[in-house]
Amino acid sequence: MIPKDCKRLAEVDFPIAVVSRHAAREKSIRHGHPSTLHLWWARRPLAACRAMLMALLLPDPCHPACPEQFKQKARQLLPQTLGPLERGDAALRPDPEVELIAMRVAQDYERSQGRTVYDVHDKDLGYDLTSIDLHSGELRLIEVKGIGRETGAVLLTPNERRVAEDRRDCYWLYVVTNCKAQPQLQPPIRDPARFPWQEITKVEHYCLDVQDIREGG
């Protein structure tokens, strides 16, 4: 049982920005969602409702009255439920070797397609390669992302995202996976800004329960 004097998560911390992004993404779903069955005159954002209900039910793990059993269980489950972006996955950290391999694969692909490619990654333009088809005049501004494993996630910097939004007609995203073993170029993506990118925010505070200090002292 959770003591009555133990504060709930909703009283001390509620990730409004994260919940808002999930609610916005849920609203944009066009197929396979209950809200698409018919017109809901009093529709409520389900993601926000679920999040608030959970925040009202769960205790604040930093509160002195929070049961130790809950804190231990939370420590076990959080690594399994959080995605790679929340975990700070090592695959998201810059790896010069992986980036170099990804750039080489992307340039080789462009040349194999008969296009002339230029490496501009050090000019801070918001993309890594400029590729031109001298016959058709097609221009590609290519942002290259490398992943050491067979799967993972990629990040865009604010500058890359801005340029992707401004140059939707010619901005491309090339993702090369498995760079540590057998590099594989995934299907090139034109106009990557159309995807639901998640905003990544910096951690501002860390919490440590006084009881943990006493037990570990």
ZADRENDREN-345572 format. One record per residue (C-alpha): x, y, z. Coordinates in Angstrom, 3 decimals, always signed. Each point is the difference from the previous one (the first is absolute). Example, Ala and Ser with C-alpha at 12.3 -4.5 7.8 and 13.67 -1.06 7.14 Angstrom:
% ZADRENDREN-345572
> x,y,z
> +12.300,-4.500,+7.800;
> +1.370,+3.440,-0.660;
//
This chain:
% ZADRENDREN-345572
> x,y,z
> +0.000,+0.000,+0.000;
> +1.085,+3.551,-0.732;
> -0.216,+2.219,+3.127;
> -2.512,+2.846,-0.225;
> +2.649,+2.560,+0.902;
> +2.178,-1.065,-2.961;
> -0.286,+2.463,-2.832;
> -0.950,-1.193,-3.458;
> +2.055,+0.658,-3.117;
> -2.585,+2.467,-1.303;
> +0.631,+2.224,+3.027;
> +3.738,+0.364,-0.528;
> +0.926,-0.819,-3.584;
> -2.012,-0.389,-3.204;
> +1.747,-0.088,-3.414;
> -2.361,+2.371,-1.804;
> +2.211,+0.423,-3.068;
> +0.459,-3.742,-0.513;
> -3.688,-0.768,+0.521;
> -0.955,+2.796,-2.394;
> +2.181,-1.503,-2.722;
> -1.599,-3.410,+0.465;
> -3.464,+1.562,-0.066;
> +0.806,+1.901,-3.193;
> +1.350,-3.140,-1.634;
> -3.090,-1.960,+1.049;
> -2.214,+2.689,-1.508;
> +1.787,-0.295,-3.344;
> -0.611,-3.765,-0.320;
> -2.353,-0.634,-2.892;
> -0.410,-3.775,+0.091;
> -0.364,-2.672,+2.675;
> -0.902,+2.321,+2.875;
> -3.377,-0.089,+1.837;
> -0.475,+3.707,-0.704;
> -0.144,-0.736,-3.741;
> -3.108,-2.185,+0.286;
> -2.352,+2.995,-0.076;
> -0.158,+3.659,+0.947;
> +0.473,+0.499,+3.737;
> -1.673,+3.254,+0.984;
> +1.598,+0.116,+3.447;
> +3.287,-1.662,-0.785;
> +2.668,+0.110,+2.699;
> +3.716,-0.589,-0.630;
> +0.396,-3.584,+1.191;
> +3.765,+0.300,+0.480;
> -0.448,+2.925,+2.396;
> -2.800,-1.805,+1.882;
> +2.067,-3.157,+0.418;
> +3.026,+1.954,+1.167;
> -1.969,+2.014,+2.561;
> -1.743,-3.090,+1.381;
> +3.348,-1.712,+0.481;
> +1.482,+3.108,+1.613;
> -2.918,+0.145,+2.438;
> +0.355,-3.663,+0.936;
> +3.776,-0.372,+0.306;
> +1.924,+1.380,+2.977;
> +2.878,+2.423,-0.189;
> +3.108,-2.232,+0.334;
> +1.911,+2.870,+1.596;
> -2.528,+0.458,+2.797;
> +1.161,-1.364,+3.396;
> -3.271,-1.932,+0.401;
> +0.298,-1.779,-3.342;
> +0.135,-3.767,+0.585;
> +3.422,-1.499,-0.585;
> -1.595,-2.902,-1.882;
> -1.420,+2.414,-2.571;
> +3.370,+1.696,-0.498;
> +1.749,-3.314,-0.522;
> -2.625,-1.150,-2.494;
> +0.217,+3.318,-1.858;
> +3.780,-0.376,-0.322;
> -0.523,-3.426,-1.571;
> -2.736,+1.003,-2.445;
> +1.159,+3.417,-1.222;
> +2.940,-1.273,-2.104;
> -2.413,-2.405,-1.742;
> -2.714,+2.560,-0.756;
> +2.045,+3.033,-1.023;
> +0.940,+0.352,-3.641;
> +3.599,+0.513,-1.225;
> -0.326,+3.770,+0.119;
> -1.069,+0.027,+3.651;
> +2.698,-2.510,+0.983;
> +2.787,+2.079,-1.480;
> +0.843,-2.946,-2.254;
> +3.717,-0.142,-0.875;
> -1.004,-0.520,-3.632;
> -1.102,+3.662,-0.085;
> +3.379,+1.352,+1.050;
> +2.228,+1.224,-2.838;
> +2.393,-2.670,-1.220;
> +2.574,+1.406,-2.457;
> +0.715,-3.425,-1.459;
> -3.682,-0.722,-0.641;
> -0.567,+3.459,-1.465;
> +2.977,-0.408,-2.349;
> -1.273,-3.369,-1.233;
> -3.513,+1.371,-0.522;
> +1.333,+2.938,-2.009;
> +2.034,-2.320,-2.216;
> -2.981,-2.281,-0.650;
> -2.254,+2.944,-0.841;
> +2.542,+1.532,-2.384;
> +0.608,-3.327,-1.731;
> -3.730,-0.391,-0.499;
> -0.381,+3.451,-1.526;
> +2.866,-0.609,-2.414;
> -1.485,-3.369,-0.976;
> -3.172,+1.871,-0.973;
> +1.949,+2.255,-2.339;
> -0.174,+3.070,+2.219;
> +2.845,+2.349,+0.919;
> +0.377,+0.252,+3.761;
> +1.837,+2.490,+2.207;
> +0.848,-0.393,+3.687;
> -1.089,+3.169,+1.861;
> -0.446,-1.417,+3.503;
> +2.569,+2.370,+1.508;
> -1.785,+3.152,-1.241;
> -2.905,-0.196,+2.499;
> -2.626,+0.309,-2.746;
> -2.500,-2.336,+1.625;
> +0.897,-2.956,-2.224;
> +3.086,-2.061,-0.863;
> -0.027,-0.494,-3.766;
> -0.981,+1.969,-3.068;
> -0.901,-2.288,-2.875;
> -0.796,+1.124,-3.544;
> -1.235,-1.908,-3.020;
> +1.722,+1.822,-2.848;
> -2.450,-1.405,-2.562;
> -3.328,+0.756,+1.684;
> +1.164,+2.837,+2.248;
> -1.427,-1.701,+3.102;
> +1.516,+1.317,+3.234;
> +0.177,-2.004,+3.204;
> +0.988,+1.431,+3.368;
> +0.844,-3.154,+1.925;
> +0.268,-0.429,+3.742;
> +1.853,-3.243,+0.791;
> -0.576,-1.940,+3.218;
> +1.929,-3.082,+1.018;
> -0.990,-2.684,+2.506;
> +2.497,-2.585,+1.210;
> -2.629,-2.699,+0.489;
> -2.721,-1.434,-2.240;
> -2.613,+2.301,+1.481;
> -0.239,+3.053,+2.218;
> -1.042,+3.635,-0.115;
> +1.432,+3.104,-1.667;
> +0.062,+3.613,+1.093;
> -0.295,+3.300,-1.831;
> +1.575,+3.147,+1.362;
> -2.183,+3.139,+0.142;
> +1.873,+1.340,-3.029;
> -0.539,-3.218,-1.972;
> -3.687,-0.016,+0.909;
> -0.376,+3.639,-1.060;
> +1.627,-0.595,-3.388;
> -2.079,-3.157,-0.481;
> -3.134,+2.068,+0.584;
> +1.135,+2.793,-2.341;
> +1.218,-2.240,-2.853;
> -2.611,-2.743,-0.096;
> +0.310,-0.196,-3.787;
> +3.601,-1.185,+0.001;
> +0.961,-1.001,+3.566;
> +0.777,-3.713,+0.422;
> +0.874,-2.211,+2.961;
> +2.347,-2.942,-0.570;
> +0.242,-2.460,+2.913;
> +2.756,-2.606,-0.059;
> -0.453,-2.823,+2.515;
> +2.308,-2.751,+1.242;
> +3.071,+2.158,-0.634;
> +2.051,-2.097,+2.442;
> -0.406,-3.154,-2.086;
> -1.653,+0.128,-3.430;
> -1.211,+3.544,-0.752;
> -3.453,+0.113,-1.545;
> -1.503,+3.131,-1.535;
> -3.691,+0.162,+0.796;
> -2.413,+1.335,-2.650;
> +0.791,+3.724,-0.377;
> -2.696,+2.233,+1.456;
> -1.100,+3.141,-1.767;
> -1.472,+2.761,+2.191;
> +0.785,-1.576,+3.401;
> -1.682,+2.973,+1.706;
> -3.351,-1.672,-0.659;
> +0.716,-2.625,+2.662;
> -1.027,+0.462,+3.675;
> +3.434,+0.831,+1.441;
> +0.128,+0.053,+3.798;
> +1.572,+2.948,+1.742;
> +2.820,-0.952,+2.355;
> +0.384,+2.158,+3.112;
> +2.897,+0.267,+2.424;
> -0.223,-1.352,+3.530;
> -0.137,+2.912,+2.444;
> -0.158,-1.786,+3.371;
> +0.760,-3.324,+1.639;
> -1.840,-1.370,+3.005;
> +1.434,-1.965,+2.934;
> -2.099,-1.202,+2.897;
> +1.402,+0.764,+3.453;
> -0.867,-3.547,+0.999;
> +2.334,-1.302,-2.708;
> +2.785,+2.153,+1.480;
> -0.617,-1.426,+3.450;
> -0.026,-3.579,-1.237;
> +3.073,+0.463,-2.171;
> +2.000,+1.981,+2.562;
//
